[in-house]
Amino acid sequence: MSSYIFYWSFYFFIGWKMDTHSKLFIEAWVVDTYFSFDQGYYIISFFLEKVDVAAATWFRHPFLYYFIQQFMWMLETVKVGNIVHGIIFIQTFLSALSVVMIYTLCCKICKNTIVSFLLAVMYGFSATMLVITWTPESFSYANFTLVLMCFVCYPFITGEKEAKIGFSIANVLLAIVITGVTLTNSFMWFLGSLMSYKKLRKKIIWTGISIVIVVVLFVLAMNANNVVLIEGLKGSMDFAAQGQSFSPEYVKPSGILVFHLLLGSSFIFGPFSEVTLRQGEQFAQLNILPSHTMIGWIVIVSVYAFIIVAVWKNFRKEPFVRFLSFCLLFNIVLHGIIGFGASEAFIYGAHMLFTIPLLLAYGFKVMRRVKVVALCLILILIIINNFESMLYFYHFAVSNYSL
């Protein structure tokens, strides 16, 4: 409980500080000042007339609008004065809960509370978590729902429990929430659903029922908002191919983007850029360049070396390792090789960040002092680097977007 309160307070303090001394949104909350916040549309729609949202946005986040509207209704009901602070409060609540769930899962995997605590700290103070927890951004919900899926499915994937009616109902709800927040994450839910049921009949019936329900809701949501499915799909494909419009410093070979941005920047900040992300934009954004410092390289290589060894030793005998490995691989292919949102892979780390501490936990099933010392050193480097970067982030916001 004390850890949960700490993370909740810590994340909310960052959000309160950023929103109090700088603008999170410009142009009436529709355009964000930093990365790619997508809740501005939905927040302003609650108070003013409904904002015209692009078909591609509806397609990628089919139910997010309805989730945010419920949160806004709750905040208005309890008469919250500052709505942005209210949204930050909800997101930090969920993000802190995800840290606790990661800690609990690590305890179940490696049976060591100290190592589990260190891995949870690595997750909680990662670059992605330090930013998405307090920003009005769908990735905070995506991160929470994916961790929740792991927490719910773990005993069924590992075979500790048999999936019955209670889990099946929860699985349907997970399908709706995970797909509704971010459509592409439905693959990870689908994978978890199949691996949670041991009998083929249950795999087909319950996974099929969930898919039918989600598809029906998806079609209803698209029709209600006058979205032509082919236009939404085309817009999403165009988003994956938008690299030609990036500023020159972001144009790198895809392999470099994969390693620098997607694999590394989810847990350790790389260098920032204070120029516009895309050519022709009139306002500066703070984004991550496709590069890392020496400290960053040491951390990235060390972490993924640990992960590769853990996967190599446990892939065949541990079904949960297979599940996590496929989730990680899916995100590498989607965001790295295909290039969907390559420039913002640092934020897309929310879709894969949960795999890192959980896979590392399998490396500590056999305990050795040298591994614990190495983990402590890596954690120290991450914390020093990320706190220094957050201070830079704060001063950039105050300097460029002061109230």
C-alpha positions as CSV (number, residue, x, y, z in Angstrom):
1,M,0.0,0.0,0.0
2,S,2.8,2.4,0.9
3,S,4.5,1.8,-2.5
4,Y,1.2,2.4,-4.3
5,I,0.6,5.7,-2.5
6,F,4.2,6.8,-3.3
7,Y,3.9,6.2,-7.0
8,W,0.5,7.7,-7.2
9,S,1.6,10.8,-5.4
10,F,4.9,11.0,-7.3
11,Y,3.2,10.7,-10.8
12,F,0.5,13.2,-9.8
13,F,3.1,15.7,-8.5
14,I,4.9,15.6,-11.9
15,G,1.6,16.1,-13.7
16,W,0.5,18.9,-11.4
17,K,3.9,20.6,-11.7
18,M,3.9,20.4,-15.5
19,D,0.3,21.6,-15.9
20,T,0.6,24.4,-13.3
21,H,3.7,26.0,-14.8
22,S,3.2,25.2,-18.5
23,K,0.5,24.5,-21.1
24,L,-0.2,20.9,-21.9
25,F,-2.5,21.9,-24.8
26,I,-2.6,24.7,-27.3
27,E,-5.3,25.7,-29.7
28,A,-8.2,25.0,-27.4
29,W,-6.9,21.6,-26.2
30,V,-6.9,20.1,-29.7
31,V,-3.2,20.3,-30.4
32,D,-0.7,19.1,-27.8
33,T,2.6,20.8,-27.1
34,Y,4.8,17.8,-26.6
35,F,4.4,14.4,-28.1
36,S,1.1,13.1,-29.5
37,F,-1.6,13.4,-26.8
38,D,-4.9,12.3,-28.2
39,Q,-7.3,13.1,-25.4
40,G,-7.6,16.8,-26.2
41,Y,-10.3,16.1,-28.7
42,Y,-12.4,14.1,-26.2
43,I,-11.9,16.5,-23.3
44,I,-13.0,19.5,-25.2
45,S,-15.9,17.6,-26.7
46,F,-17.4,17.1,-23.3
47,F,-17.7,20.9,-22.6
48,L,-18.1,22.3,-26.1
49,E,-19.6,21.0,-29.3
50,K,-18.2,17.7,-30.5
51,V,-14.8,18.0,-32.2
52,D,-14.5,16.5,-35.6
53,V,-12.1,13.6,-35.1
54,A,-10.3,12.0,-38.0
55,A,-11.5,8.6,-39.2
56,A,-8.1,7.1,-38.6
57,T,-8.2,8.2,-35.0
58,W,-11.6,6.5,-34.5
59,F,-10.3,3.4,-36.2
60,R,-7.2,3.1,-34.0
61,H,-8.9,4.0,-30.8
62,P,-12.5,2.9,-31.4
63,F,-14.0,3.1,-27.8
64,L,-11.5,5.6,-26.2
65,Y,-14.0,8.5,-26.7
66,Y,-16.6,6.7,-24.7
67,F,-14.2,5.8,-21.9
68,I,-13.0,9.4,-21.6
69,Q,-16.6,10.7,-21.6
70,Q,-17.3,8.5,-18.6
71,F,-14.3,9.9,-16.8
72,M,-15.3,13.4,-17.6
73,W,-18.8,12.8,-16.3
74,M,-17.4,11.4,-13.0
75,L,-15.1,14.5,-12.6
76,E,-18.0,16.9,-13.3
77,T,-20.3,15.0,-10.9
78,V,-17.8,15.4,-8.0
79,K,-17.3,19.0,-9.2
80,V,-13.6,18.9,-9.9
81,G,-12.4,22.4,-10.6
82,N,-9.4,21.7,-12.9
83,I,-10.5,19.0,-15.4
84,V,-6.9,18.4,-16.7
85,H,-5.8,17.8,-13.1
86,G,-8.7,15.4,-12.7
87,I,-7.7,13.4,-15.8
88,I,-4.1,13.3,-14.5
89,F,-5.4,12.1,-11.1
90,I,-7.2,9.2,-12.8
91,Q,-4.3,8.2,-15.0
92,T,-1.8,8.3,-12.1
93,F,-4.1,6.2,-10.1
94,L,-4.2,3.5,-12.8
95,S,-0.4,3.8,-13.5
96,A,0.5,3.4,-9.9
97,L,-1.8,0.3,-9.8
98,S,0.1,-1.1,-12.8
99,V,3.4,-0.8,-10.9
100,V,1.9,-2.8,-8.0
101,M,0.6,-5.5,-10.4
102,I,4.1,-5.7,-12.0
103,Y,5.6,-6.1,-8.5
104,T,3.1,-8.8,-7.6
105,L,3.7,-10.7,-10.9
106,C,7.5,-10.5,-10.4
107,C,7.1,-12.0,-6.9
108,K,5.1,-14.9,-8.3
109,I,7.8,-15.5,-11.0
110,C,11.1,-15.2,-9.2
111,K,9.9,-15.8,-5.6
112,N,12.1,-12.9,-4.3
113,T,10.6,-9.7,-2.9
114,I,13.9,-7.7,-3.1
115,V,14.4,-8.5,-6.8
116,S,10.7,-7.9,-7.5
117,F,10.9,-4.5,-5.8
118,L,13.9,-3.5,-7.9
119,L,12.2,-4.6,-11.1
120,A,9.1,-2.7,-10.2
121,V,11.2,0.4,-9.5
122,M,12.8,0.0,-13.0
123,Y,9.4,-0.2,-14.5
124,G,8.0,2.6,-12.4
125,F,10.8,5.0,-13.1
126,S,11.2,4.1,-16.8
127,A,11.1,6.9,-19.4
128,T,7.7,5.9,-20.7
129,M,6.1,5.7,-17.3
130,L,7.5,9.1,-16.2
131,V,5.8,10.8,-19.1
132,I,2.6,8.9,-20.0
133,T,1.4,8.6,-16.4
134,W,0.5,12.3,-16.2
135,T,-0.1,13.3,-19.9
136,P,-3.7,13.2,-21.3
137,E,-2.7,10.4,-23.6
138,S,-4.3,7.0,-24.5
139,F,-1.1,5.2,-23.9
140,S,-1.5,5.4,-20.1
141,Y,-4.8,3.4,-20.5
142,A,-3.1,1.0,-22.9
143,N,-0.3,0.4,-20.5
144,F,-2.7,-0.3,-17.6
145,T,-5.0,-2.6,-19.5
146,L,-2.1,-4.7,-20.8
147,V,-0.6,-5.1,-17.3
148,L,-4.1,-5.9,-16.1
149,M,-4.4,-8.6,-18.8
150,C,-1.1,-10.2,-17.6
151,F,-2.2,-10.0,-14.0
152,V,-5.5,-11.7,-14.8
153,C,-4.2,-14.3,-17.3
154,Y,-1.0,-15.3,-15.5
155,P,-2.4,-18.2,-13.4
156,F,-4.3,-19.5,-16.4
157,I,-1.5,-19.2,-19.0
158,T,0.9,-21.0,-16.5
159,G,-1.6,-23.7,-15.8
160,E,-1.9,-22.9,-12.1
161,K,-5.7,-22.6,-12.5
162,E,-8.2,-23.8,-15.1
163,A,-10.1,-21.1,-17.0
164,K,-13.8,-21.2,-16.0
165,I,-16.9,-19.0,-16.4
166,G,-15.5,-16.2,-14.1
167,F,-12.4,-15.8,-16.2
168,S,-14.3,-16.1,-19.4
169,I,-16.5,-13.1,-18.5
170,A,-13.4,-11.1,-17.4
171,N,-11.7,-12.1,-20.7
172,V,-14.6,-10.6,-22.7
173,L,-14.3,-7.4,-20.7
174,L,-10.5,-7.3,-21.3
175,A,-11.1,-7.8,-25.0
176,I,-13.5,-4.8,-25.1
177,V,-11.2,-2.5,-23.1
178,I,-7.9,-3.4,-24.7
179,T,-9.2,-3.3,-28.2
180,G,-11.3,-0.1,-27.5
181,V,-8.3,1.8,-26.2
182,T,-5.9,0.7,-29.0
183,L,-7.0,-1.5,-31.9
184,T,-3.6,-3.1,-32.6
185,N,-3.3,-4.3,-29.0
186,S,-6.1,-6.7,-29.7
187,F,-3.5,-9.1,-31.0
188,M,-1.9,-9.4,-27.6
189,W,-5.3,-10.0,-26.0
190,F,-6.0,-12.6,-28.6
191,L,-2.7,-14.3,-27.9
192,G,-3.4,-14.2,-24.1
193,S,-6.9,-15.6,-24.6
194,L,-5.8,-18.5,-26.6
195,M,-3.0,-19.4,-24.2
196,S,-5.3,-19.1,-21.1
197,Y,-7.6,-21.9,-22.3
198,K,-6.1,-25.4,-22.3
199,K,-8.9,-27.1,-24.1
200,L,-9.4,-26.4,-27.8
201,R,-13.2,-26.2,-27.4
202,K,-12.9,-23.4,-24.9
203,K,-10.3,-21.6,-26.9
204,I,-12.7,-21.5,-29.9
205,I,-15.9,-20.8,-28.1
206,W,-14.9,-18.1,-25.6
207,T,-12.3,-16.4,-27.8
208,G,-14.8,-16.4,-30.6
209,I,-17.6,-14.9,-28.4
210,S,-15.2,-12.1,-27.3
211,I,-14.3,-11.4,-30.9
212,V,-17.9,-11.3,-32.1
213,I,-18.9,-8.9,-29.3
214,V,-15.9,-6.6,-30.0
215,V,-16.6,-6.6,-33.7
216,V,-20.3,-5.7,-33.2
217,L,-19.4,-2.8,-30.8
218,F,-16.7,-1.7,-33.2
219,V,-19.1,-1.5,-36.2
220,L,-21.7,0.3,-34.0
221,A,-19.1,2.9,-32.9
222,M,-17.9,3.5,-36.4
223,N,-21.5,3.9,-37.7
224,A,-22.4,6.2,-34.8
225,N,-19.5,8.5,-35.7
226,N,-20.0,8.3,-39.5
227,V,-16.6,6.6,-40.0
228,V,-16.1,4.7,-43.3
229,L,-14.0,1.7,-42.4
230,I,-11.9,1.8,-45.6
231,E,-11.1,5.5,-44.9
232,G,-10.1,4.7,-41.3
233,L,-7.9,1.8,-42.5
234,K,-6.3,3.9,-45.2
235,G,-5.6,6.8,-42.7
236,S,-4.0,4.4,-40.3
237,M,-1.8,3.0,-43.1
238,D,-0.8,6.5,-44.1
239,F,0.2,7.1,-40.5
240,A,2.6,4.2,-40.7
241,A,4.2,5.7,-43.9
242,Q,4.5,9.3,-42.7
243,G,8.3,9.2,-42.2
244,Q,8.8,11.3,-45.4
245,S,7.4,14.4,-43.6
246,F,9.7,14.2,-40.6
247,S,12.4,16.8,-40.0
248,P,15.8,15.6,-41.3
249,E,17.2,14.7,-37.9
250,Y,14.5,12.0,-37.5
251,V,15.0,10.4,-40.9
252,K,17.1,7.3,-40.0
253,P,17.2,3.7,-41.4
254,S,14.4,1.6,-39.8
255,G,16.9,-0.7,-38.1
256,I,18.4,2.3,-36.2
257,L,14.9,3.5,-35.2
258,V,14.0,0.0,-33.9
259,F,17.1,-0.2,-31.7
260,H,17.4,3.4,-30.6
261,L,13.8,4.3,-30.1
262,L,11.6,1.3,-29.7
263,L,13.8,-1.0,-27.7
264,G,15.7,1.5,-25.6
265,S,13.7,4.7,-25.1
266,S,10.8,3.0,-23.4
267,F,12.8,2.6,-20.2
268,I,15.7,5.1,-20.6
269,F,15.5,8.6,-22.0
270,G,17.6,9.4,-25.1
271,P,18.6,12.9,-26.2
272,F,15.8,15.4,-26.7
273,S,15.1,17.6,-29.7
274,E,13.6,21.0,-29.4
275,V,12.8,21.4,-33.1
276,T,9.5,20.7,-34.9
277,L,8.9,17.0,-35.4
278,R,7.4,17.4,-38.9
279,Q,8.4,19.9,-41.6
280,G,6.0,22.8,-41.9
281,E,4.7,22.8,-38.3
282,Q,4.7,26.2,-36.6
283,F,5.3,25.1,-33.0
284,A,8.2,23.3,-31.4
285,Q,7.7,19.9,-29.9
286,L,10.0,18.1,-27.5
287,N,10.7,14.6,-28.9
288,I,13.3,11.9,-28.6
289,L,16.0,11.7,-31.2
290,P,17.0,8.3,-32.6
291,S,20.2,8.1,-30.6
292,H,21.4,7.4,-27.1
293,T,24.2,8.4,-24.8
294,M,26.9,6.0,-23.6
295,I,24.9,5.4,-20.4
296,G,21.9,4.6,-22.5
297,W,23.8,2.1,-24.6
298,I,25.2,0.4,-21.5
299,V,21.7,0.1,-20.0
300,I,20.0,-1.1,-23.3
301,V,22.6,-3.7,-24.1
302,S,22.7,-5.0,-20.5
303,V,18.9,-5.2,-20.2
304,Y,18.4,-7.0,-23.5
305,A,21.3,-9.3,-22.9
306,F,19.5,-10.4,-19.6
307,I,16.3,-10.8,-21.5
308,I,17.8,-12.9,-24.3
309,V,19.4,-15.2,-21.8
310,A,16.1,-15.5,-19.8
311,V,14.1,-16.2,-22.9
312,W,16.6,-18.8,-24.1
313,K,16.5,-20.7,-20.9
314,N,12.8,-20.5,-20.2
315,F,11.0,-20.3,-23.6
316,R,10.2,-24.0,-24.0
317,K,9.2,-24.8,-20.4
318,E,7.5,-21.5,-19.4
319,P,4.3,-20.7,-21.4
320,F,4.2,-17.2,-19.9
321,V,7.7,-16.5,-21.3
322,R,6.4,-17.5,-24.7
323,F,3.4,-15.1,-24.3
324,L,5.6,-12.2,-23.3
325,S,8.2,-12.9,-26.0
326,F,5.5,-12.9,-28.7
327,C,4.0,-9.7,-27.3
328,L,7.5,-8.1,-27.5
329,L,8.1,-9.4,-31.0
330,F,4.8,-8.2,-32.2
331,N,5.5,-4.6,-31.1
332,I,9.0,-4.7,-32.6
333,V,7.5,-5.8,-36.0
334,L,4.6,-3.4,-35.9
335,H,6.4,-0.2,-34.6
336,G,9.9,-1.0,-35.7
337,I,9.9,-3.0,-38.9
338,I,6.6,-1.8,-40.4
339,G,7.2,1.6,-38.9
340,F,3.8,2.4,-37.4
341,G,4.4,5.5,-35.4
342,A,8.2,5.2,-35.7
343,S,8.9,8.8,-34.7
344,E,6.9,8.3,-31.4
345,A,8.2,4.8,-30.6
346,F,9.3,6.2,-27.2
347,I,5.6,6.6,-26.3
348,Y,4.6,3.4,-28.1
349,G,6.9,1.7,-25.5
350,A,3.7,1.6,-23.3
351,H,2.6,-1.3,-25.5
352,M,5.7,-3.4,-24.7
353,L,7.2,-2.0,-21.5
354,F,5.4,-4.5,-19.3
355,T,7.3,-7.3,-21.0
356,I,10.7,-6.1,-19.8
357,P,10.5,-6.5,-16.0
358,L,8.5,-9.7,-16.3
359,L,11.0,-11.3,-18.6
360,L,13.8,-10.1,-16.4
361,A,12.1,-11.7,-13.5
362,Y,12.6,-15.1,-15.1
363,G,16.3,-14.5,-15.1
364,F,16.2,-14.4,-11.3
365,K,14.5,-17.7,-10.8
366,V,18.0,-19.0,-10.1
367,M,19.5,-16.4,-7.7
368,R,23.1,-15.2,-7.9
369,R,24.6,-12.2,-6.2
370,V,26.3,-10.9,-9.3
371,K,23.0,-10.7,-11.1
372,V,21.5,-8.7,-8.2
373,V,24.5,-6.3,-8.2
374,A,24.2,-5.9,-12.0
375,L,20.5,-5.1,-11.7
376,C,21.2,-2.5,-9.0
377,L,23.8,-0.8,-11.2
378,I,21.5,-0.7,-14.2
379,L,18.7,0.7,-12.0
380,I,21.0,3.4,-10.7
381,L,21.9,4.5,-14.2
382,I,18.3,4.5,-15.3
383,I,17.2,6.6,-12.3
384,I,20.0,9.2,-12.7
385,N,19.5,9.5,-16.4
386,N,15.7,9.7,-16.3
387,F,15.5,12.2,-13.5
388,E,18.0,14.5,-15.2
389,S,16.0,14.2,-18.4
390,M,12.7,15.0,-16.6
391,L,14.3,18.2,-15.2
392,Y,15.3,19.1,-18.8
393,F,11.8,18.3,-19.9
394,Y,10.3,20.5,-17.2
395,H,12.5,23.5,-18.0
396,F,11.8,23.1,-21.7
397,A,8.0,23.2,-21.0
398,V,8.3,26.2,-18.8
399,S,10.5,28.1,-21.2
400,N,8.5,27.4,-24.4
401,Y,4.9,27.0,-23.1
402,S,4.7,29.1,-20.0
403,L,1.3,30.2,-18.8
